[in-house]
Amino acid sequence: MDKKFLEFWGRMLLAAAQGQKQSEDLNRWMSGSAAGPDEWTALFRRIYALGDVSVGAPAWETAAAQFRSSVKQWLALMDFVPKSEYAALKKRHDALLKTTAAQQETIRELKSVLAAKGAAPPDALKDFTEQMNQQARQFQELMASFGEAFKSGKS
């Protein structure tokens, strides 16, 4: 963050601490319009070396963009989330909840169809697969022991 932002923000917070009206003015000023107490605009001009640059001029917009970027960085350090980001995440979360509910309903329906057709449930298939694997291992062990017996019998 740039030093000018920190100086500006420190003075703004001190000014805002002096009363509710100033806090409301700060919110209006921070909304992007330069409307607000003239002293804040003058302070911004002085700290960002804008002199008589008019609001909306390229130099003003560059300083304002730098200021807004620093505000975002400062808020991120404090773990604040902008309302727009929160709203977007909430919307996405709600959509994912709906998708999950629909998928769970589909799974439930498919399980009931499988049960109605007499298909083995997934757990039974897992047990059957494990049993087949165990029998294959035992067969390989048996063949290995036969191989060892024939090897030792030939010698």
C-alpha positions as CSV (number, residue, x, y, z in Angstrom):
1,M,0.0,0.0,0.0
2,D,1.2,3.5,-0.7
3,K,2.1,5.9,2.1
4,K,-0.2,8.5,0.8
5,F,-3.2,6.1,1.2
6,L,-2.2,5.3,4.7
7,E,-1.8,8.9,5.7
8,F,-5.1,9.8,4.1
9,W,-6.9,6.9,5.7
10,G,-5.4,7.6,9.1
11,R,-6.6,11.2,9.0
12,M,-10.0,10.1,7.7
13,L,-10.5,7.6,10.5
14,L,-9.6,10.2,13.1
15,A,-12.1,12.6,11.5
16,A,-14.7,9.9,11.4
17,A,-14.2,9.2,15.0
18,Q,-15.4,12.7,15.8
19,G,-19.0,12.0,15.1
20,Q,-21.7,10.1,13.2
21,K,-22.3,12.8,10.6
22,Q,-18.7,12.7,9.6
23,S,-19.0,8.9,9.3
24,E,-22.0,9.2,7.0
25,D,-20.1,11.9,5.0
26,L,-17.1,9.5,4.7
27,N,-19.4,6.7,3.4
28,R,-20.8,9.1,0.8
29,W,-17.3,10.4,-0.1
30,M,-15.9,6.8,-0.4
31,S,-18.8,5.8,-2.7
32,G,-16.7,7.2,-5.6
33,S,-18.2,10.6,-6.0
34,A,-16.2,13.5,-4.7
35,A,-19.3,14.7,-3.0
36,G,-18.5,15.2,0.7
37,P,-16.8,17.6,2.9
38,D,-14.6,19.9,0.9
39,E,-11.9,19.4,3.5
40,W,-11.6,15.7,2.5
41,T,-11.4,16.5,-1.1
42,A,-8.8,19.1,-0.3
43,L,-6.9,16.6,1.9
44,F,-7.0,14.0,-1.0
45,R,-5.7,16.6,-3.4
46,R,-2.9,17.6,-1.1
47,I,-1.8,14.1,-0.2
48,Y,-2.0,12.8,-3.8
49,A,-0.4,16.0,-5.1
50,L,-3.3,16.8,-7.4
51,G,-3.3,20.6,-6.9
52,D,-6.0,22.2,-9.1
53,V,-6.7,19.0,-11.1
54,S,-10.4,18.7,-11.7
55,V,-12.4,15.7,-10.6
56,G,-12.6,13.2,-13.5
57,A,-9.4,14.3,-15.1
58,P,-6.9,11.5,-15.9
59,A,-4.6,12.4,-13.0
60,W,-7.6,12.4,-10.6
61,E,-8.8,9.1,-11.9
62,T,-5.4,7.5,-11.6
63,A,-5.1,8.7,-8.0
64,A,-8.6,7.6,-7.2
65,A,-7.9,4.1,-8.7
66,Q,-4.8,3.8,-6.7
67,F,-6.8,4.9,-3.6
68,R,-9.5,2.3,-4.3
69,S,-6.9,-0.4,-4.8
70,S,-5.3,0.4,-1.5
71,V,-8.7,0.4,0.2
72,K,-9.3,-3.1,-1.1
73,Q,-5.9,-4.2,0.1
74,W,-6.4,-2.7,3.5
75,L,-9.9,-4.3,3.9
76,A,-8.4,-7.7,2.8
77,L,-5.8,-7.4,5.5
78,M,-8.6,-7.0,8.0
79,D,-10.5,-10.0,6.4
80,F,-13.4,-7.8,5.2
81,V,-15.2,-9.1,2.2
82,P,-17.0,-6.6,-0.1
83,K,-20.7,-7.0,-0.3
84,S,-20.6,-7.7,-4.0
85,E,-18.1,-10.6,-3.5
86,Y,-20.2,-11.9,-0.6
87,A,-23.4,-11.7,-2.7
88,A,-21.7,-13.5,-5.6
89,L,-20.4,-16.3,-3.3
90,K,-23.8,-16.6,-1.6
91,K,-25.5,-16.9,-5.0
92,R,-23.0,-19.6,-6.1
93,H,-23.5,-21.4,-2.7
94,D,-27.2,-21.5,-3.1
95,A,-27.0,-22.8,-6.6
96,L,-24.6,-25.5,-5.5
97,L,-27.0,-26.5,-2.7
98,K,-29.8,-26.9,-5.2
99,T,-27.5,-29.0,-7.5
100,T,-26.5,-31.2,-4.6
101,A,-30.1,-31.7,-3.5
102,A,-31.1,-32.7,-7.1
103,Q,-28.1,-35.1,-7.3
104,Q,-29.0,-36.7,-4.0
105,E,-32.6,-37.1,-5.1
106,T,-31.4,-38.8,-8.4
107,I,-29.1,-41.1,-6.4
108,R,-32.0,-42.0,-4.1
109,E,-34.2,-42.8,-7.1
110,L,-31.5,-44.8,-8.8
111,K,-31.0,-46.9,-5.7
112,S,-34.7,-47.6,-5.4
113,V,-34.8,-48.6,-9.1
114,L,-31.8,-51.0,-8.6
115,A,-33.5,-52.4,-5.5
116,A,-36.8,-53.0,-7.3
117,K,-34.9,-54.8,-10.1
118,G,-33.2,-57.0,-7.6
119,A,-29.7,-55.7,-8.4
120,A,-27.1,-56.2,-5.8
121,P,-26.5,-53.1,-3.7
122,P,-23.0,-51.5,-4.1
123,D,-21.9,-52.9,-0.7
124,A,-22.7,-56.5,-1.8
125,L,-20.7,-55.9,-5.0
126,K,-17.8,-54.6,-2.9
127,D,-17.9,-57.7,-0.7
128,F,-18.2,-60.0,-3.8
129,T,-15.2,-58.3,-5.4
130,E,-13.1,-58.6,-2.2
131,Q,-14.0,-62.3,-2.0
132,M,-12.9,-62.8,-5.6
133,N,-9.7,-61.0,-5.0
134,Q,-9.0,-63.1,-1.9
135,Q,-9.7,-66.4,-3.8
136,A,-7.3,-65.2,-6.6
137,R,-4.6,-64.5,-4.0
138,Q,-5.1,-67.9,-2.4
139,F,-4.9,-69.6,-5.8
140,Q,-1.6,-67.8,-6.6
141,E,-0.2,-68.9,-3.3
142,L,-1.2,-72.5,-4.0
143,M,0.4,-72.4,-7.4
144,A,3.6,-70.8,-5.9
145,S,3.7,-73.6,-3.3
146,F,3.3,-76.3,-6.1
147,G,6.0,-74.6,-8.0
148,E,8.3,-74.7,-4.9
149,A,7.4,-78.4,-4.4
150,F,8.2,-79.3,-8.0
151,K,11.4,-77.3,-7.9
152,S,12.7,-79.0,-4.7
153,G,11.5,-82.4,-6.0
154,K,13.6,-82.1,-9.2
155,S,16.8,-81.3,-7.4
